[in-house]
């Protein structure tokens, strides 16, 4: 079904024979900013022009400041859909959709995808692109085959990836500033079949990327942390007052401290990682599903399949609108199509297969990674019987504060249970999320995420 373009066939053959690939050179680095964008995407348009050439990612009109509508200041807010995809015509566009997207369209009554002109709005600040260019000849994987070594941050470690593992490190290290905050976050799970009651939890959440500060720093000189996160539940009653502080390491399992108000104590959660179900969501949401993929990558083998063109959530400001009513967005079979904007973009395709001797509830996954932002835009999960199980869609937007793109807001469809989950965005929360370039906020400090501090700031 897919029209896949093979990537690095010669290098892959050499890898199979020798166990390694040829190191990148200064000549490779020189391609960045010329035939490639500064972070490694193809600069030119596709053959039919449906994907335009990248021209620098100019996305915002003048005058935006935090508190103003992001959508209203989007340069292309006047775009109209080119066409819509639904159950009546999905086969026509099947080569531009993932298997999970196709199944969701076919089985969810009234579900549709409105496809807009493709706008390549993603870019990065100069210090990120400069560090990315350095990484071409210095960043490498460790002797274990999966850990990240010798990278300069913030920057893309492998802008010319030769393996699925390298692509996943680009995903994890894409620039999103020093962190971001969600003053009010809805995490919502649709009802079981035959029921009508949603699980809709509200919380506050903060992410801190210690390597994301402006400038150039050797990753090895920093704590081996991908990010710290804190969140505290406001509702429902069963979760209200519960709080977490999590350290997501680059090279080992996360460290989680959980405050339970009924016990008035903080507990360490040593197994709250990987495919462990998140508390309060009826086994529908695992710890490694937020932000499309969460946690360390060592449990999977990552195969770089190639590149293709895919219809994905992009410039989708409707998924970040805090002013809407949540009930107007969360419909029975999926998020209201008016809040989802889709465009055609080129993506890297990576297949993840759980390693021998390791278990996971989704032993096979396929990730589709946008070439311009290095964000996962679509993921298909398969269960232990090889049946298509879950579809996740992330929604990329240009972030005006950072001069880069991010995609925290996502939807996950359980294609077997016919339920879906919405998380990680300010949608319906009343107050916009905020990205930070400098780590000046008190929550953007390592000491904020300790068990002692969690105990001190939690409700009693």
Secondary structure, DSSP 8 states (H G I E B T S, - for coil): ----B---HHHHHHHHHHSS-----HHHHTTBTTTB-TTS-B-S--TTSSS--------B-TT--TTS-TGGGBTTTT---SEEE-TTTGGGGGGGS-HHHHHHHHHSTT--EEE----------HHHHHHHHHHHHH-EE-TTSSSEES-EESS-S-TT--SHHHHHHHHHT----SEEEEEEEEEEE---TT----EEEEEEEEEE-TT-SSS-EEGGGS-SEEEEEEEEEEESTTTTT-EEEEEEESSS--EEEEEETTTTEEEE-TT-STT-B-TTSTT--BTT-GGGS-S--TTEEEEEEEEEEEEEEBS-GGGG-TTS-HHHHB-SSSB-GGG--EEEEEEEEEEEEE-TT---SS-EEEEEEETTT--EEEEEEE-TTS-EEEEEEE-BEEETTTTEEE---EEEEETTTTEEEEESS-TTSSS--EEESS--STTSSGGGGSHHHHHHHS--
